[in-house]
């Protein structure tokens, strides 16, 4: 993937967590419950009790940006339809 800011090639990697990884609208931290409980939330990686959660992310070191393409269902490494060697 090319960086949309500088057009350099981005580095593919993972953002990992022992918890669900989600984007929540606004700047207020939500300490309790899963993202699905909150309107406008986007779950980026479902909670997997065995492996934890992980989502594919692309890094640009020049611009110091990280991009997650959640339109691509394969981005969520915890989703059940994804094979381990994908
Ligand atoms: Zn860049």
PDB file of the backbone (N, CA, C, O) and the ligand in Angstrom, with CONECT records:
HET     ZN  A 101       1
ATOM      1  N   UNK A   1       0.845  -1.199   0.000  1.00  0.00           N
ATOM      2  CA  UNK A   1       0.000   0.000   0.000  1.00  0.00           C
ATOM      3  C   UNK A   1       0.877   1.243   0.000  1.00  0.00           C
ATOM      4  O   UNK A   1       1.870   1.316   0.723  1.00  0.00           O
ATOM      5  N   UNK A   2       0.497   2.222  -0.821  1.00  0.00           N
ATOM      6  CA  UNK A   2       1.253   3.475  -0.869  1.00  0.00           C
ATOM      7  C   UNK A   2       0.645   4.470   0.117  1.00  0.00           C
ATOM      8  O   UNK A   2      -0.574   4.575   0.256  1.00  0.00           O
ATOM      9  N   UNK A   3       1.516   5.181   0.784  1.00  0.00           N
ATOM     10  CA  UNK A   3       1.062   6.193   1.745  1.00  0.00           C
ATOM     11  C   UNK A   3       0.295   7.301   1.005  1.00  0.00           C
ATOM     12  O   UNK A   3       0.808   7.856   0.033  1.00  0.00           O
ATOM     13  N   UNK A   4      -0.914   7.623   1.446  1.00  0.00           N
ATOM     14  CA  UNK A   4      -1.685   8.671   0.768  1.00  0.00           C
ATOM     15  C   UNK A   4      -1.151  10.085   1.023  1.00  0.00           C
ATOM     16  O   UNK A   4      -1.588  11.041   0.384  1.00  0.00           O
ATOM     17  N   UNK A   5      -0.211  10.210   1.953  1.00  0.00           N
ATOM     18  CA  UNK A   5       0.361  11.519   2.257  1.00  0.00           C
ATOM     19  C   UNK A   5       1.614  11.793   1.442  1.00  0.00           C
ATOM     20  O   UNK A   5       1.788  12.887   0.906  1.00  0.00           O
ATOM     21  N   UNK A   6       2.509  10.768   1.349  1.00  0.00           N
ATOM     22  CA  UNK A   6       3.807  10.988   0.694  1.00  0.00           C
ATOM     23  C   UNK A   6       4.047  10.037  -0.480  1.00  0.00           C
ATOM     24  O   UNK A   6       5.048  10.177  -1.181  1.00  0.00           O
ATOM     25  N   UNK A   7       3.152   9.072  -0.708  1.00  0.00           N
ATOM     26  CA  UNK A   7       3.231   8.119  -1.822  1.00  0.00           C
ATOM     27  C   UNK A   7       4.381   7.123  -1.724  1.00  0.00           C
ATOM     28  O   UNK A   7       4.671   6.421  -2.694  1.00  0.00           O
ATOM     29  N   UNK A   8       5.038   7.050  -0.575  1.00  0.00           N
ATOM     30  CA  UNK A   8       6.053   6.014  -0.383  1.00  0.00           C
ATOM     31  C   UNK A   8       5.364   4.700  -0.030  1.00  0.00           C
ATOM     32  O   UNK A   8       4.222   4.689   0.430  1.00  0.00           O
ATOM     33  N   UNK A   9       6.077   3.585  -0.252  1.00  0.00           N
ATOM     34  CA  UNK A   9       5.545   2.270   0.105  1.00  0.00           C
ATOM     35  C   UNK A   9       5.430   2.167   1.632  1.00  0.00           C
ATOM     36  O   UNK A   9       6.357   2.527   2.358  1.00  0.00           O
ATOM     37  N   UNK A  10       4.285   1.673   2.107  1.00  0.00           N
ATOM     38  CA  UNK A  10       4.076   1.536   3.546  1.00  0.00           C
ATOM     39  C   UNK A  10       4.500   0.138   4.000  1.00  0.00           C
ATOM     40  O   UNK A  10       4.521  -0.798   3.200  1.00  0.00           O
ATOM     41  N   UNK A  11       4.838  -0.001   5.280  1.00  0.00           N
ATOM     42  CA  UNK A  11       5.232  -1.296   5.847  1.00  0.00           C
ATOM     43  C   UNK A  11       4.005  -1.973   6.434  1.00  0.00           C
ATOM     44  O   UNK A  11       3.251  -1.370   7.199  1.00  0.00           O
ATOM     45  N   UNK A  12       3.813  -3.248   6.061  1.00  0.00           N
ATOM     46  CA  UNK A  12       2.681  -4.013   6.567  1.00  0.00           C
ATOM     47  C   UNK A  12       3.015  -4.591   7.941  1.00  0.00           C
ATOM     48  O   UNK A  12       4.110  -5.115   8.146  1.00  0.00           O
ATOM     49  N   UNK A  13       2.083  -4.498   8.871  1.00  0.00           N
ATOM     50  CA  UNK A  13       2.309  -5.045  10.205  1.00  0.00           C
ATOM     51  C   UNK A  13       0.990  -5.281  10.914  1.00  0.00           C
ATOM     52  O   UNK A  13      -0.073  -5.301  10.292  1.00  0.00           O
ATOM     53  N   UNK A  14       1.074  -5.458  12.220  1.00  0.00           N
ATOM     54  CA  UNK A  14      -0.109  -5.761  13.023  1.00  0.00           C
ATOM     55  C   UNK A  14      -0.210  -4.808  14.206  1.00  0.00           C
ATOM     56  O   UNK A  14       0.800  -4.381  14.767  1.00  0.00           O
ATOM     57  N   UNK A  15      -1.440  -4.484  14.572  1.00  0.00           N
ATOM     58  CA  UNK A  15      -1.714  -3.878  15.873  1.00  0.00           C
ATOM     59  C   UNK A  15      -2.391  -4.971  16.683  1.00  0.00           C
ATOM     60  O   UNK A  15      -3.417  -5.515  16.276  1.00  0.00           O
ATOM     61  N   UNK A  16      -1.812  -5.284  17.826  1.00  0.00           N
ATOM     62  CA  UNK A  16      -2.301  -6.405  18.628  1.00  0.00           C
ATOM     63  C   UNK A  16      -2.784  -5.943  19.992  1.00  0.00           C
ATOM     64  O   UNK A  16      -2.348  -4.913  20.507  1.00  0.00           O
ATOM     65  N   UNK A  17      -3.685  -6.715  20.563  1.00  0.00           N
ATOM     66  CA  UNK A  17      -4.194  -6.421  21.902  1.00  0.00           C
ATOM     67  C   UNK A  17      -4.766  -7.692  22.512  1.00  0.00           C
ATOM     68  O   UNK A  17      -5.263  -8.553  21.786  1.00  0.00           O
ATOM     69  N   UNK A  18      -4.703  -7.824  23.837  1.00  0.00           N
ATOM     70  CA  UNK A  18      -5.399  -8.947  24.478  1.00  0.00           C
ATOM     71  C   UNK A  18      -6.909  -8.707  24.518  1.00  0.00           C
ATOM     72  O   UNK A  18      -7.666  -9.588  24.924  1.00  0.00           O
ATOM     73  N   UNK A  19      -7.348  -7.521  24.100  1.00  0.00           N
ATOM     74  CA  UNK A  19      -8.768  -7.158  24.115  1.00  0.00           C
ATOM     75  C   UNK A  19      -9.253  -6.891  22.701  1.00  0.00           C
ATOM     76  O   UNK A  19      -8.462  -6.856  21.759  1.00  0.00           O
ATOM     77  N   UNK A  20     -10.555  -6.704  22.561  1.00  0.00           N
ATOM     78  CA  UNK A  20     -11.121  -6.275  21.287  1.00  0.00           C
ATOM     79  C   UNK A  20     -10.449  -4.955  20.866  1.00  0.00           C
ATOM     80  O   UNK A  20     -10.149  -4.102  21.702  1.00  0.00           O
ATOM     81  N   UNK A  21     -10.223  -4.811  19.554  1.00  0.00           N
ATOM     82  CA  UNK A  21      -9.677  -3.548  19.038  1.00  0.00           C
ATOM     83  C   UNK A  21     -10.800  -2.848  18.281  1.00  0.00           C
ATOM     84  O   UNK A  21     -11.368  -3.399  17.338  1.00  0.00           O
ATOM     85  N   UNK A  22     -11.108  -1.638  18.703  1.00  0.00           N
ATOM     86  CA  UNK A  22     -12.233  -0.937  18.094  1.00  0.00           C
ATOM     87  C   UNK A  22     -11.957   0.554  18.036  1.00  0.00           C
ATOM     88  O   UNK A  22     -11.202   1.107  18.835  1.00  0.00           O
ATOM     89  N   UNK A  23     -12.595   1.183  17.064  1.00  0.00           N
ATOM     90  CA  UNK A  23     -12.605   2.643  16.970  1.00  0.00           C
ATOM     91  C   UNK A  23     -13.904   3.126  17.602  1.00  0.00           C
ATOM     92  O   UNK A  23     -14.985   2.621  17.297  1.00  0.00           O
ATOM     93  N   UNK A  24     -13.779   4.114  18.490  1.00  0.00           N
ATOM     94  CA  UNK A  24     -14.957   4.679  19.144  1.00  0.00           C
ATOM     95  C   UNK A  24     -15.031   6.163  18.834  1.00  0.00           C
ATOM     96  O   UNK A  24     -14.028   6.871  18.908  1.00  0.00           O
ATOM     97  N   UNK A  25     -16.219   6.629  18.489  1.00  0.00           N
ATOM     98  CA  UNK A  25     -16.399   8.027  18.119  1.00  0.00           C
ATOM     99  C   UNK A  25     -16.206   8.954  19.308  1.00  0.00           C
ATOM    100  O   UNK A  25     -16.574   8.622  20.434  1.00  0.00           O
ATOM    101  N   UNK A  26     -15.629  10.107  19.048  1.00  0.00           N
ATOM    102  CA  UNK A  26     -15.416  11.096  20.086  1.00  0.00           C
ATOM    103  C   UNK A  26     -14.102  10.864  20.815  1.00  0.00           C
ATOM    104  O   UNK A  26     -13.312  10.007  20.419  1.00  0.00           O
ATOM    105  N   UNK A  27     -13.868  11.613  21.861  1.00  0.00           N
ATOM    106  CA  UNK A  27     -12.602  11.521  22.587  1.00  0.00           C
ATOM    107  C   UNK A  27     -12.778  11.000  24.009  1.00  0.00           C
ATOM    108  O   UNK A  27     -11.828  10.962  24.790  1.00  0.00           O
ATOM    109  N   UNK A  28     -14.005  10.601  24.333  1.00  0.00           N
ATOM    110  CA  UNK A  28     -14.283  10.104  25.673  1.00  0.00           C
ATOM    111  C   UNK A  28     -13.923   8.623  25.743  1.00  0.00           C
ATOM    112  O   UNK A  28     -14.416   7.825  24.947  1.00  0.00           O
ATOM    113  N   UNK A  29     -13.064   8.254  26.693  1.00  0.00           N
ATOM    114  CA  UNK A  29     -12.686   6.846  26.852  1.00  0.00           C
ATOM    115  C   UNK A  29     -13.845   6.060  27.443  1.00  0.00           C
ATOM    116  O   UNK A  29     -14.535   6.524  28.351  1.00  0.00           O
ATOM    117  N   UNK A  30     -14.047   4.848  26.903  1.00  0.00           N
ATOM    118  CA  UNK A  30     -15.112   3.977  27.393  1.00  0.00           C
ATOM    119  C   UNK A  30     -14.445   2.778  28.056  1.00  0.00           C
ATOM    120  O   UNK A  30     -13.819   1.954  27.389  1.00  0.00           O
ATOM    121  N   UNK A  31     -14.586   2.693  29.356  1.00  0.00           N
ATOM    122  CA  UNK A  31     -13.852   1.679  30.105  1.00  0.00           C
ATOM    123  C   UNK A  31     -14.574   0.337  30.156  1.00  0.00           C
ATOM    124  O   UNK A  31     -13.950  -0.700  30.379  1.00  0.00           O
ATOM    125  N   UNK A  32     -15.873   0.359  29.951  1.00  0.00           N
ATOM    126  CA  UNK A  32     -16.630  -0.870  30.176  1.00  0.00           C
ATOM    127  C   UNK A  32     -17.384  -1.295  28.927  1.00  0.00           C
ATOM    128  O   UNK A  32     -17.868  -0.461  28.162  1.00  0.00           O
ATOM    129  N   UNK A  33     -17.475  -2.576  28.735  1.00  0.00           N
ATOM    130  CA  UNK A  33     -18.301  -3.126  27.666  1.00  0.00           C
ATOM    131  C   UNK A  33     -17.590  -3.153  26.335  1.00  0.00           C
ATOM    132  O   UNK A  33     -16.530  -2.549  26.168  1.00  0.00           O
ATOM    133  N   UNK A  34     -18.176  -3.850  25.400  1.00  0.00           N
ATOM    134  CA  UNK A  34     -17.598  -3.981  24.079  1.00  0.00           C
ATOM    135  C   UNK A  34     -18.081  -2.845  23.192  1.00  0.00           C
ATOM    136  O   UNK A  34     -19.099  -2.209  23.464  1.00  0.00           O
ATOM    137  N   UNK A  35     -17.332  -2.604  22.131  1.00  0.00           N
ATOM    138  CA  UNK A  35     -17.622  -1.467  21.248  1.00  0.00           C
ATOM    139  C   UNK A  35     -19.020  -1.544  20.667  1.00  0.00           C
ATOM    140  O   UNK A  35     -19.651  -0.517  20.415  1.00  0.00           O
ATOM    141  N   UNK A  36     -19.511  -2.769  20.452  1.00  0.00           N
ATOM    142  CA  UNK A  36     -20.830  -2.939  19.867  1.00  0.00           C
ATOM    143  C   UNK A  36     -21.934  -2.303  20.691  1.00  0.00           C
ATOM    144  O   UNK A  36     -23.039  -2.079  20.198  1.00  0.00           O
ATOM    145  N   UNK A  37     -21.627  -2.011  21.955  1.00  0.00           N
ATOM    146  CA  UNK A  37     -22.611  -1.387  22.825  1.00  0.00           C
ATOM    147  C   UNK A  37     -22.765   0.098  22.524  1.00  0.00           C
ATOM    148  O   UNK A  37     -23.746   0.720  22.932  1.00  0.00           O
ATOM    149  N   UNK A  38     -21.798   0.666  21.811  1.00  0.00           N
ATOM    150  CA  UNK A  38     -21.814   2.102  21.573  1.00  0.00           C
ATOM    151  C   UNK A  38     -22.124   2.402  20.108  1.00  0.00           C
ATOM    152  O   UNK A  38     -21.566   1.774  19.208  1.00  0.00           O
ATOM    153  N   UNK A  39     -22.994   3.343  19.879  1.00  0.00           N
ATOM    154  CA  UNK A  39     -23.355   3.722  18.517  1.00  0.00           C
ATOM    155  C   UNK A  39     -22.163   4.275  17.770  1.00  0.00           C
ATOM    156  O   UNK A  39     -21.283   4.897  18.365  1.00  0.00           O
ATOM    157  N   UNK A  40     -22.131   4.055  16.487  1.00  0.00           N
ATOM    158  CA  UNK A  40     -21.094   4.580  15.591  1.00  0.00           C
ATOM    159  C   UNK A  40     -19.726   3.945  15.794  1.00  0.00           C
ATOM    160  O   UNK A  40     -18.751   4.400  15.196  1.00  0.00           O
ATOM    161  N   UNK A  41     -19.625   2.907  16.620  1.00  0.00           N
ATOM    162  CA  UNK A  41     -18.325   2.270  16.810  1.00  0.00           C
ATOM    163  C   UNK A  41     -18.022   1.343  15.627  1.00  0.00           C
ATOM    164  O   UNK A  41     -18.926   0.886  14.927  1.00  0.00           O
ATOM    165  N   UNK A  42     -16.731   1.081  15.425  1.00  0.00           N
ATOM    166  CA  UNK A  42     -16.291   0.146  14.382  1.00  0.00           C
ATOM    167  C   UNK A  42     -15.352  -0.860  15.042  1.00  0.00           C
ATOM    168  O   UNK A  42     -14.305  -0.486  15.571  1.00  0.00           O
ATOM    169  N   UNK A  43     -15.727  -2.125  15.008  1.00  0.00           N
ATOM    170  CA  UNK A  43     -14.868  -3.163  15.565  1.00  0.00           C
ATOM    171  C   UNK A  43     -13.825  -3.518  14.510  1.00  0.00           C
ATOM    172  O   UNK A  43     -14.171  -3.974  13.420  1.00  0.00           O
ATOM    173  N   UNK A  44     -12.560  -3.312  14.830  1.00  0.00           N
ATOM    174  CA  UNK A  44     -11.468  -3.569  13.885  1.00  0.00           C
ATOM    175  C   UNK A  44     -10.946  -4.983  14.020  1.00  0.00           C
ATOM    176  O   UNK A  44     -10.492  -5.576  13.041  1.00  0.00           O
ATOM    177  N   UNK A  45     -11.005  -5.533  15.231  1.00  0.00           N
ATOM    178  CA  UNK A  45     -10.637  -6.932  15.435  1.00  0.00           C
ATOM    179  C   UNK A  45     -11.482  -7.487  16.571  1.00  0.00           C
ATOM    180  O   UNK A  45     -11.466  -6.983  17.694  1.00  0.00           O
ATOM    181  N   UNK A  46     -12.221  -8.543  16.242  1.00  0.00           N
ATOM    182  CA  UNK A  46     -13.063  -9.178  17.248  1.00  0.00           C
ATOM    183  C   UNK A  46     -12.191  -9.812  18.322  1.00  0.00           C
ATOM    184  O   UNK A  46     -11.052 -10.205  18.068  1.00  0.00           O
ATOM    185  N   UNK A  47     -12.746  -9.905  19.526  1.00  0.00           N
ATOM    186  CA  UNK A  47     -12.008 -10.539  20.613  1.00  0.00           C
ATOM    187  C   UNK A  47     -11.901 -12.034  20.357  1.00  0.00           C
ATOM    188  O   UNK A  47     -12.897 -12.709  20.099  1.00  0.00           O
ATOM    189  N   UNK A  48     -10.664 -12.540  20.433  1.00  0.00           N
ATOM    190  CA  UNK A  48     -10.415 -13.978  20.332  1.00  0.00           C
ATOM    191  C   UNK A  48      -9.762 -14.386  21.648  1.00  0.00           C
ATOM    192  O   UNK A  48      -8.630 -13.994  21.933  1.00  0.00           O
ATOM    193  N   UNK A  49     -10.474 -15.170  22.442  1.00  0.00           N
ATOM    194  CA  UNK A  49      -9.999 -15.484  23.795  1.00  0.00           C
ATOM    195  C   UNK A  49      -8.708 -16.289  23.785  1.00  0.00           C
ATOM    196  O   UNK A  49      -7.947 -16.245  24.752  1.00  0.00           O
ATOM    197  N   UNK A  50      -8.450 -17.024  22.708  1.00  0.00           N
ATOM    198  CA  UNK A  50      -7.246 -17.855  22.634  1.00  0.00           C
ATOM    199  C   UNK A  50      -6.048 -17.044  22.161  1.00  0.00           C
ATOM    200  O   UNK A  50      -4.978 -17.088  22.769  1.00  0.00           O
ATOM    201  N   UNK A  51      -6.234 -16.307  21.079  1.00  0.00           N
ATOM    202  CA  UNK A  51      -5.095 -15.640  20.429  1.00  0.00           C
ATOM    203  C   UNK A  51      -5.026 -14.148  20.698  1.00  0.00           C
ATOM    204  O   UNK A  51      -4.053 -13.502  20.311  1.00  0.00           O
ATOM    205  N   UNK A  52      -6.042 -13.580  21.355  1.00  0.00           N
ATOM    206  CA  UNK A  52      -6.106 -12.136  21.464  1.00  0.00           C
ATOM    207  C   UNK A  52      -6.606 -11.558  20.161  1.00  0.00           C
ATOM    208  O   UNK A  52      -7.076 -12.296  19.294  1.00  0.00           O
ATOM    209  N   UNK A  53      -6.514 -10.254  20.009  1.00  0.00           N
ATOM    210  CA  UNK A  53      -7.004  -9.603  18.803  1.00  0.00           C
ATOM    211  C   UNK A  53      -5.833  -9.023  18.027  1.00  0.00           C
ATOM    212  O   UNK A  53      -4.827  -8.620  18.611  1.00  0.00           O
ATOM    213  N   UNK A  54      -5.970  -8.983  16.712  1.00  0.00           N
ATOM    214  CA  UNK A  54      -4.931  -8.385  15.873  1.00  0.00           C
ATOM    215  C   UNK A  54      -5.565  -7.886  14.585  1.00  0.00           C
ATOM    216  O   UNK A  54      -6.453  -8.528  14.022  1.00  0.00           O
ATOM    217  N   UNK A  55      -5.101  -6.745  14.135  1.00  0.00           N
ATOM    218  CA  UNK A  55      -5.605  -6.177  12.887  1.00  0.00           C
ATOM    219  C   UNK A  55      -4.406  -5.723  12.048  1.00  0.00           C
ATOM    220  O   UNK A  55      -3.444  -5.154  12.565  1.00  0.00           O
ATOM    221  N   UNK A  56      -4.491  -5.991  10.742  1.00  0.00           N
ATOM    222  CA  UNK A  56      -3.413  -5.600   9.841  1.00  0.00           C
ATOM    223  C   UNK A  56      -3.419  -4.080   9.697  1.00  0.00           C
ATOM    224  O   UNK A  56      -4.467  -3.464   9.503  1.00  0.00           O
ATOM    225  N   UNK A  57      -2.238  -3.495   9.794  1.00  0.00           N
ATOM    226  CA  UNK A  57      -2.104  -2.045   9.695  1.00  0.00           C
ATOM    227  C   UNK A  57      -0.858  -1.709   8.878  1.00  0.00           C
ATOM    228  O   UNK A  57       0.126  -2.447   8.893  1.00  0.00           O
ATOM    229  N   UNK A  58      -0.916  -0.598   8.175  1.00  0.00           N
ATOM    230  CA  UNK A  58       0.200  -0.162   7.332  1.00  0.00           C
ATOM    231  C   UNK A  58       0.814   1.091   7.933  1.00  0.00           C
ATOM    232  O   UNK A  58       0.115   2.034   8.304  1.00  0.00           O
ATOM    233  N   UNK A  59       2.150   1.078   8.020  1.00  0.00           N
ATOM    234  CA  UNK A  59       2.889   2.140   8.701  1.00  0.00           C
ATOM    235  C   UNK A  59       3.710   2.957   7.708  1.00  0.00           C
ATOM    236  O   UNK A  59       4.365   2.395   6.831  1.00  0.00           O
ATOM    237  N   UNK A  60       3.676   4.275   7.842  1.00  0.00           N
ATOM    238  CA  UNK A  60       4.617   5.145   7.126  1.00  0.00           C
ATOM    239  C   UNK A  60       5.475   5.833   8.181  1.00  0.00           C
ATOM    240  O   UNK A  60       4.987   6.643   8.968  1.00  0.00           O
ATOM    241  N   UNK A  61       6.767   5.494   8.183  1.00  0.00           N
ATOM    242  CA  UNK A  61       7.666   6.086   9.175  1.00  0.00           C
ATOM    243  C   UNK A  61       7.955   7.548   8.866  1.00  0.00           C
ATOM    244  O   UNK A  61       8.194   8.344   9.774  1.00  0.00           O
ATOM    245  N   UNK A  62       7.931   7.901   7.577  1.00  0.00           N
ATOM    246  CA  UNK A  62       8.205   9.289   7.189  1.00  0.00           C
ATOM    247  C   UNK A  62       7.129  10.215   7.723  1.00  0.00           C
ATOM    248  O   UNK A  62       7.429  11.249   8.319  1.00  0.00           O
ATOM    249  N   UNK A  63       5.874   9.841   7.509  1.00  0.00           N
ATOM    250  CA  UNK A  63       4.738  10.688   7.925  1.00  0.00           C
ATOM    251  C   UNK A  63       4.258  10.352   9.328  1.00  0.00           C
ATOM    252  O   UNK A  63       3.458  11.088   9.907  1.00  0.00           O
ATOM    253  N   UNK A  64       4.750   9.227   9.883  1.00  0.00           N
ATOM    254  CA  UNK A  64       4.311   8.764  11.196  1.00  0.00           C
ATOM    255  C   UNK A  64       2.800   8.595  11.223  1.00  0.00           C
ATOM    256  O   UNK A  64       2.109   9.100  12.108  1.00  0.00           O
ATOM    257  N   UNK A  65       2.303   7.857  10.209  1.00  0.00           N
ATOM    258  CA  UNK A  65       0.877   7.543  10.110  1.00  0.00           C
ATOM    259  C   UNK A  65       0.696   6.029  10.092  1.00  0.00           C
ATOM    260  O   UNK A  65       1.572   5.291   9.642  1.00  0.00           O
ATOM    261  N   UNK A  66      -0.451   5.582  10.588  1.00  0.00           N
ATOM    262  CA  UNK A  66      -0.845   4.180  10.527  1.00  0.00           C
ATOM    263  C   UNK A  66      -2.221   4.126   9.877  1.00  0.00           C
ATOM    264  O   UNK A  66      -3.116   4.892  10.233  1.00  0.00           O
ATOM    265  N   UNK A  67      -2.381   3.209   8.917  1.00  0.00           N
ATOM    266  CA  UNK A  67      -3.661   3.067   8.223  1.00  0.00           C
ATOM    267  C   UNK A  67      -4.176   1.645   8.392  1.00  0.00           C
ATOM    268  O   UNK A  67      -3.443   0.676   8.193  1.00  0.00           O
ATOM    269  N   UNK A  68      -5.447   1.537   8.761  1.00  0.00           N
ATOM    270  CA  UNK A  68      -6.130   0.244   8.867  1.00  0.00           C
ATOM    271  C   UNK A  68      -7.252   0.231   7.836  1.00  0.00           C
ATOM    272  O   UNK A  68      -8.142   1.082   7.865  1.00  0.00           O
ATOM    273  N   UNK A  69      -7.205  -0.738   6.925  1.00  0.00           N
ATOM    274  CA  UNK A  69      -8.233  -0.854   5.888  1.00  0.00           C
ATOM    275  C   UNK A  69      -9.304  -1.822   6.373  1.00  0.00           C
ATOM    276  O   UNK A  69      -9.232  -3.021   6.104  1.00  0.00           O
ATOM    277  N   UNK A  70     -10.294  -1.302   7.087  1.00  0.00           N
ATOM    278  CA  UNK A  70     -11.299  -2.217   7.642  1.00  0.00           C
ATOM    279  C   UNK A  70     -12.356  -2.596   6.624  1.00  0.00           C
ATOM    280  O   UNK A  70     -13.244  -3.392   6.929  1.00  0.00           O
ATOM    281  N   UNK A  71     -12.280  -2.039   5.409  1.00  0.00           N
ATOM    282  CA  UNK A  71     -13.149  -2.515   4.324  1.00  0.00           C
ATOM    283  C   UNK A  71     -12.733  -3.926   3.906  1.00  0.00           C
ATOM    284  O   UNK A  71     -13.550  -4.714   3.429  1.00  0.00           O
ATOM    285  N   UNK A  72     -11.449  -4.227   4.095  1.00  0.00           N
ATOM    286  CA  UNK A  72     -10.930  -5.551   3.756  1.00  0.00           C
ATOM    287  C   UNK A  72     -11.130  -6.471   4.958  1.00  0.00           C
ATOM    288  O   UNK A  72     -10.463  -6.313   5.981  1.00  0.00           O
ATOM    289  N   UNK A  73     -12.041  -7.422   4.838  1.00  0.00           N
ATOM    290  CA  UNK A  73     -12.370  -8.304   5.972  1.00  0.00           C
ATOM    291  C   UNK A  73     -11.155  -9.091   6.448  1.00  0.00           C
ATOM    292  O   UNK A  73     -11.118  -9.534   7.595  1.00  0.00           O
ATOM    293  N   UNK A  74     -10.159  -9.270   5.578  1.00  0.00           N
ATOM    294  CA  UNK A  74      -8.957 -10.014   5.970  1.00  0.00           C
ATOM    295  C   UNK A  74      -8.080  -9.218   6.927  1.00  0.00           C
ATOM    296  O   UNK A  74      -7.136  -9.766   7.496  1.00  0.00           O
ATOM    297  N   UNK A  75      -8.377  -7.934   7.114  1.00  0.00           N
ATOM    298  CA  UNK A  75      -7.584  -7.121   8.042  1.00  0.00           C
ATOM    299  C   UNK A  75      -7.709  -7.625   9.474  1.00  0.00           C
ATOM    300  O   UNK A  75      -6.775  -7.525  10.270  1.00  0.00           O
ATOM    301  N   UNK A  76      -8.893  -8.175   9.788  1.00  0.00           N
ATOM    302  CA  UNK A  76      -9.122  -8.671  11.146  1.00  0.00           C
ATOM    303  C   UNK A  76      -8.583 -10.091  11.268  1.00  0.00           C
ATOM    304  O   UNK A  76      -9.202 -11.038  10.785  1.00  0.00           O
ATOM    305  N   UNK A  77      -7.429 -10.236  11.915  1.00  0.00           N
ATOM    306  CA  UNK A  77      -6.777 -11.541  12.044  1.00  0.00           C
ATOM    307  C   UNK A  77      -7.543 -12.458  12.987  1.00  0.00           C
ATOM    308  O   UNK A  77      -7.283 -13.661  13.017  1.00  0.00           O
ATOM    309  N   UNK A  78      -8.474 -11.919  13.751  1.00  0.00           N
ATOM    310  CA  UNK A  78      -9.228 -12.727  14.703  1.00  0.00           C
ATOM    311  C   UNK A  78     -10.533 -13.242  14.122  1.00  0.00           C
ATOM    312  O   UNK A  78     -11.184 -14.098  14.722  1.00  0.00           O
ATOM    313  N   UNK A  79     -10.922 -12.730  12.961  1.00  0.00           N
ATOM    314  CA  UNK A  79     -12.183 -13.169  12.364  1.00  0.00           C
ATOM    315  C   UNK A  79     -12.093 -14.651  12.004  1.00  0.00           C
ATOM    316  O   UNK A  79     -11.044 -15.129  11.573  1.00  0.00           O
ATOM    317  N   UNK A  80     -13.174 -15.356  12.181  1.00  0.00           N
ATOM    318  CA  UNK A  80     -13.148 -16.806  12.030  1.00  0.00           C
ATOM    319  C   UNK A  80     -12.963 -17.258  10.584  1.00  0.00           C
ATOM    320  O   UNK A  80     -12.484 -18.367  10.348  1.00  0.00           O
ATOM    321  N   UNK A  81     -13.331 -16.423   9.613  1.00  0.00           N
ATOM    322  CA  UNK A  81     -13.228 -16.821   8.222  1.00  0.00           C
ATOM    323  C   UNK A  81     -11.817 -16.662   7.655  1.00  0.00           C
ATOM    324  O   UNK A  81     -11.575 -16.981   6.492  1.00  0.00           O
ATOM    325  N   UNK A  82     -10.887 -16.168   8.475  1.00  0.00           N
ATOM    326  CA  UNK A  82      -9.511 -15.954   7.997  1.00  0.00           C
ATOM    327  C   UNK A  82      -8.651 -17.147   8.393  1.00  0.00           C
ATOM    328  O   UNK A  82      -8.663 -17.573   9.547  1.00  0.00           O
ATOM    329  N   UNK A  83      -7.910 -17.681   7.437  1.00  0.00           N
ATOM    330  CA  UNK A  83      -7.007 -18.785   7.749  1.00  0.00           C
ATOM    331  C   UNK A  83      -5.720 -18.219   8.368  1.00  0.00           C
ATOM    332  O   UNK A  83      -5.359 -17.064   8.139  1.00  0.00           O
ATOM    333  N   UNK A  84      -5.050 -19.047   9.143  1.00  0.00           N
ATOM    334  CA  UNK A  84      -3.894 -18.593   9.901  1.00  0.00           C
ATOM    335  C   UNK A  84      -2.739 -18.156   8.996  1.00  0.00           C
ATOM    336  O   UNK A  84      -1.942 -17.297   9.374  1.00  0.00           O
ATOM    337  N   UNK A  85      -2.652 -18.748   7.801  1.00  0.00           N
ATOM    338  CA  UNK A  85      -1.500 -18.433   6.921  1.00  0.00           C
ATOM    339  C   UNK A  85      -1.882 -17.435   5.836  1.00  0.00           C
ATOM    340  O   UNK A  85      -1.227 -17.379   4.796  1.00  0.00           O
ATOM    341  N   UNK A  86      -2.913 -16.660   6.056  1.00  0.00           N
ATOM    342  CA  UNK A  86      -3.337 -15.667   5.075  1.00  0.00           C
ATOM    343  C   UNK A  86      -2.377 -14.480   5.054  1.00  0.00           C
ATOM    344  O   UNK A  86      -2.574 -13.539   4.285  1.00  0.00           O
TER     345      UNK A  86
HETATM  346 ZN    ZN A 101       3.931   8.837   4.194  1.00  0.00          ZN
END
